[in-house]
Amino acid sequence: MADSKREAALKALFALVAAQDYAPLTPDMDRNAPERLKPTSAGLIVLRDGDPGEPDVDLSPPVYHYSHRAELVAVIKNPEQHIRDGQLDALLQVVGGALLADDTLGGVVETVRAGEPSMIDDAEEGGVPIKVAVVPIIMEYSTVSALL
């Protein structure tokens, strides 16, 4: 059975983000990982499925138009603040460039765009500082059923 439009969009977004070259970092990638997953010194990117929200619906024939809000969580771990800041900024620029270059995720969605990241400075257990960016990713797509 083929994936639903929702699952196809999420898989295409994850594939696009995972295929990028983040050198000199090689961040671990995951989808829907636990909230307190520990990042390595190479960084961590987690795609959270998010919420497709309430669709706009055309009635005849029925077509459901979604503005699905997923989240991309990027984590950098480094004791030096200026290095953490620079590495996180570089990582976000790579993601932003990839979304601009393929704003339909290979034709799976009508459009995809990133929102403004929320930045969080934190320290993991044991005191190693981390910086986290939570980026809303909005995917616009339509389907003939809320479940397809």
C-alpha positions, 0 to 999 in steps of 0.5 A: 500500500502506498503512503498517505499524503501526510506520510509521503510529505514527512518522509520526503522532508526527512530525506531532503534534510538527511541528504545534505552535507553539513560538513564539517559536522555530521549530525545524527538524524532521527524522526520523532526521537525522544525529547531528551535524546543526547546529542553527540559533538557532531550535532543532532537533527530530529524531525517531529511529525507535528500537526497537519491541523484542520484542513480547508475542504472543497466539497464537490469533489471533496479535497482536503487542503492542509498546512501541515506544521512539522518541527525540525529540532537541531542541537549543537553541543560544544563548550564554546558558545561562539562555536555552538552559535556558528555551528547551529547557524551553519546547520540552519543555513544548509537546511534553509538552502535545501528547502529553497532548492526543492520547495515541493519536496520532489513534487510531493507537496505544493510548497514547503517553507521554514518559519523563524527558529526558536533558540534555546541555550541549555546544558545537558546533564553533566554540564556540557552546554548545548544550543537548540533551534526549533524550526517550524516547517510548513508543508502545503498539500492536498488530498482526497481524504483525511486518511489518504 
